[in-house]
Amino acid sequence: MNYNCDYLNRIFKKWYGLSMKDYCQQVYMKEASRSLLDTDLSVVEITYRIGFVNPTHFYHIFRRYYDCTPNEYRTKT
């Protein structure tokens, strides 16, 4: 398509109100929360399945979205 990445990101943000990165993280966190509640997979397995390479980074982002750790989320809900 030969479009600049910054240009595409600006258009995406204009339409959806989020950057592509933030939108993807939102999708990943929804999938992680669903997996935590619906499966018996470990948090590390879920981390790798949704595409995170670093579990510590996943924990940080998950805590920002849900204000608790993945294990707390699993037991709380």
Stockholm file with secondary structure:
# STOCKHOLM 1.0

chainA/1-77         MNYNCDYLNRIFKKWYGLSMKDYCQQVYMKEASRSLLDTDLSVVEITYRIGFVNPTHFYHIFRRYYDCTPNEYRTKT
#=GR chainA/1-77 SS CCCCHHHHHHHHHHHHSSCHHHHHHHHHHHHHHHHHHHCCCCHHHHHHHTTCSCHHHHHHHHHHHHSSCHHHHHHHC
#=GC SS_cons        CCCCHHHHHHHHHHHHSSCHHHHHHHHHHHHHHHHHHHCCCCHHHHHHHTTCSCHHHHHHHHHHHHSSCHHHHHHHC
//
